[in-house]
């Protein structure tokens, strides 16, 4: 099991469009369990493959999130999610 911390830079945080990109990136790694939590608000962790769970975390701009992956593809899964979040999840970053 490995964990990374990321800062969300999207102007509106992770709402539906960037949330869908985040979920797709997490779901691409089928053999690896991926969880996410909002460290800024102190939320419990949630299934990163669930759109409802990810948007319920209410991740806003400049919030810090923790992403955990457990499985044979954990390194690749975390790097994919790091690149997606750092790249704005399909949105233009300020």
Helices and strands as residue ranges (DSSP letters): E 2-7, H 16-27, E 32-38, E 46-47, H 51-56, E 64-71, H 74-86
